[in-house]
Amino acid sequence: MARTRNSEIAIENIRLDKLTGEYLTEIKKSDADVEVSRWQLLLYLKVLKDKGIIRK
């Protein structure tokens, strides 16, 4: 897991905006499709869970 200066976290082929002790937070900078954003977040949560990292 590599951290960059803007606190973005890279795991495998995904980049997480923010990971706290309890939550995974993704920030969209545009009018992104809400449904697509939801599925992206669910995928990220699954990747984390597969690695033993449980977040909401």
Residue, then its C-alpha position, 0 to 999 in steps of 0.5 A: m500500500a503506497r501513500t501519496r502526498n494528497s492522502e490518496i492510497a493505492i492498492e493493486n489497481i485501485r486508488l482510494d481517496k481516503l481510508t480511516g479507521e472506520y470508513l472508505t471515502e471516495i470523492k467525486k470532482s464532477d457530476a459522476d453517475v451516482e449508480v456507477s459511483r456506488w458500484q465503484l465504492l462497492l468494488y473497492l470495499k470488496v477488494l479491501k475486505d479480501k485483504g482483511i481490511i473491513r470498512k464501511 
